[in-house]
Amino acid sequence: MRPRVGITAAVERISYGAWSGVEAALSPIGYVRAVSEAGGRALLLPPEPEGTERPEELLGLLDALVLTGGAGDIDPALYGQRPHPETGPIQPGRDAFELSLARAAVERDMPVLGICRGMQLLNVAFGGSLEQHLPEVVGHEGHRRVPGRFSEHEVSLEPGSLAARACGGERVRVKSHHHQGIAEVGEGLIPTGWDAEDGTVEAIEMPGKRFVLGVLWHPEEDRESRLIRALVEEVELV
């Protein structure tokens, strides 16, 4: 049986065909293609209505979890801050659903990969905090130069880390598009990747767990990336 990989989805208002301004569960197809090409079967996980979340029941259907990126920011109240003027929009239902999934998946030692917003959510899930507007910290817009397009830059990875093993090297060129980043690292997590130029934390992982990794870039948009394949292969090793 192909490894079953859950991919979180956002809820957005869209219009197509006979539907106008309806809510839809959305996730870029790049995630699905990357999982499929790695030999897995992708299952989309839209937020459940508030109060109905049963993460253990849902995770029982999966072998691995991908916490995806997205346009919405995580509610700053979840890490004890007021919203920055550049923060938003927020999706409380998505936050609650994915936080419960992330904690439960780590608790059961399921392989977890957090991508961009998903890395940030993984950090917040374990008590970490975020820089709400990274350009004010690093002094440039290099992590999100042009709206609607990915920026490219290099990341340095800690030798021997899960991030380095999963990426196949200690220095990788990545595609990113974000304006937030890691401030205080969550409990049990350690930083293992940094922007090669400005030192922004680009990868976090949880030692002692089978495969818990967060990256601030988008491997699903890079056909050369080995990251999602490494997640699927981790399932196949058992």
C-alpha positions in Angstrom: 0.0 0.0 0.0 1.3 3.5 -0.9 2.1 5.7 2.2 -0.9 7.9 3.0 0.2 11.5 3.5 -2.2 14.1 4.8 -1.9 17.5 3.3 -3.6 20.4 5.2 -5.8 22.8 3.2 -7.0 26.3 3.7 -10.6 27.5 3.3 -11.0 30.4 0.8 -13.8 32.0 -1.0 -13.7 31.3 -4.7 -15.9 31.6 -7.8 -16.1 29.1 -10.7 -18.8 27.5 -12.8 -22.1 27.9 -11.1 -20.5 28.8 -7.7 -19.9 32.4 -6.8 -18.2 33.5 -3.7 -18.4 30.0 -2.1 -16.0 28.6 0.5 -13.7 25.9 -0.8 -10.9 23.8 0.6 -7.8 24.7 -1.3 -4.2 23.5 -1.4 -1.8 24.1 -4.3 -1.5 21.0 -6.5 2.3 21.0 -6.1 1.9 19.3 -2.8 -0.2 16.5 -4.2 2.2 16.0 -7.2 5.3 16.0 -5.0 3.8 13.3 -2.7 2.6 11.2 -5.6 5.9 11.4 -7.4 7.6 10.3 -4.2 5.4 7.2 -4.2 2.8 8.3 -1.7 -0.9 8.9 -1.8 -2.0 12.5 -0.9 -5.1 13.0 1.2 -6.5 16.6 1.5 -7.3 17.7 5.1 -9.5 20.8 5.3 -10.3 22.3 8.7 -13.2 20.7 10.5 -15.9 22.8 12.1 -14.8 24.2 15.4 -15.5 21.8 18.3 -15.6 18.7 16.1 -11.8 18.2 15.8 -10.8 14.6 16.5 -7.1 14.5 15.5 -6.4 11.0 16.8 -9.3 9.6 14.7 -8.0 11.5 11.6 -4.4 10.6 12.1 -5.3 7.0 12.3 -6.0 7.1 8.6 -2.6 8.5 7.8 1.1 7.5 7.7 2.6 11.0 7.6 1.5 14.7 7.8 2.4 17.8 5.8 1.5 21.1 7.3 1.3 23.3 4.3 1.9 27.0 3.6 -0.7 29.5 2.7 -1.6 33.2 2.4 -3.0 33.5 5.9 -0.9 34.3 9.0 -1.2 32.5 12.3 -3.2 34.4 15.0 -0.5 36.3 17.1 -2.7 35.8 20.1 -1.7 32.2 20.0 1.9 33.2 21.0 1.0 36.1 23.2 1.4 39.1 20.8 -0.8 41.8 19.4 -1.2 41.9 15.6 1.4 43.8 13.6 0.0 46.1 10.9 1.4 43.7 8.3 -0.1 40.6 9.8 -3.1 39.0 8.3 -5.5 37.7 7.3 -5.9 35.1 10.0 -8.0 31.9 9.9 -8.9 30.9 13.5 -10.5 27.6 12.4 -7.5 26.5 10.4 -5.2 27.5 13.2 -7.1 25.4 15.8 -7.4 22.4 13.5 -3.8 22.3 12.4 -2.4 23.0 15.9 -4.4 20.0 17.2 -3.2 17.8 14.3 0.5 18.9 14.8 0.5 18.1 18.5 -1.2 14.8 18.2 1.0 13.7 15.2 4.2 14.5 17.1 2.8 12.8 20.2 2.3 9.5 18.3 5.7 9.9 16.6 4.2 10.2 13.1 6.5 11.7 10.4 5.7 15.5 10.1 6.9 18.0 7.6 5.9 21.7 8.2 6.3 23.9 5.1 6.5 27.8 5.4 3.4 28.6 7.4 3.4 25.0 8.4 6.9 25.4 10.0 5.7 28.5 11.8 2.6 26.6 13.1 4.8 23.7 14.2 6.8 26.2 16.2 3.8 27.9 17.8 2.3 24.4 18.6 5.1 23.9 21.0 5.2 27.3 22.7 7.4 29.2 20.2 6.8 32.7 18.8 7.1 34.4 15.5 8.6 37.6 14.0 5.5 39.1 12.5 7.2 41.1 9.8 10.6 39.8 8.9 11.7 42.8 6.8 11.8 44.9 9.9 14.3 42.4 11.4 16.6 41.6 8.5 16.3 45.0 6.8 15.3 43.7 3.3 12.4 42.1 1.3 14.5 39.3 0.0 12.2 36.5 1.4 9.2 37.9 -0.5 10.5 40.2 -3.3 7.6 40.1 -5.8 3.9 39.4 -5.0 2.8 36.1 -6.5 6.4 34.9 -7.3 8.9 32.8 -5.3 12.2 34.2 -4.3 15.4 32.1 -4.5 18.2 32.1 -2.0 20.6 29.7 -0.3 20.2 28.0 3.1 22.9 26.5 5.2 22.0 23.3 7.2 23.6 21.9 10.3 25.9 19.0 9.4 24.3 15.6 10.4 20.9 17.1 11.0 17.6 15.7 9.8 17.3 18.7 7.5 20.7 18.1 5.9 20.0 14.4 5.5 16.5 15.0 4.0 17.8 17.7 1.6 20.9 15.6 0.6 23.4 18.3 1.6 24.5 21.0 3.9 23.8 23.9 1.5 20.7 24.1 -0.7 19.1 26.6 -3.0 15.5 27.1 -2.1 12.3 28.8 -3.2 10.5 31.0 -0.6 7.7 33.5 -0.2 7.0 34.7 3.3 7.1 37.8 5.5 7.2 36.1 8.9 9.7 33.9 10.6 10.9 32.2 13.9 11.5 34.4 16.9 11.6 32.1 20.0 12.0 28.4 19.2 9.3 26.1 20.6 10.0 23.6 23.4 11.8 20.4 22.1 12.6 22.0 18.8 16.0 23.2 17.6 17.1 25.3 14.7 19.1 23.4 12.1 19.0 25.7 9.0 19.7 29.4 8.4 19.5 31.8 5.5 23.1 31.9 4.1 23.1 35.7 4.0 20.9 37.1 6.8 20.8 34.3 9.3 17.1 33.9 9.4 16.1 30.5 10.9 15.0 28.4 7.9 14.7 24.9 9.4 13.7 23.5 12.8 13.5 19.9 14.0 12.7 17.8 17.1 15.5 15.5 18.2 14.4 12.3 19.7 11.4 12.0 17.3 11.4 9.9 14.2 10.9 12.7 11.6 9.6 16.1 12.8 11.0 18.9 10.5 9.9 22.4 9.6 11.3 24.4 6.7 10.6 28.0 5.8 10.8 27.4 2.0 8.6 25.6 -0.5 10.0 22.2 -1.6 6.8 21.3 -3.4 7.6 24.0 -5.9 11.1 22.6 -6.7 11.3 19.5 -8.8 14.9 19.0 -7.7 14.0 19.0 -3.9 14.4 15.7 -2.1 12.5 16.8 1.1 9.0 15.4 0.4 10.5 12.2 -0.9 12.5 11.9 2.3 9.2 12.2 4.3 7.6 9.4 2.2 10.7 7.2 2.4 10.6 7.5 6.2 7.2 5.8 6.1 8.4 3.1 3.8 11.4 2.3 6.1 9.1 1.0 8.8 
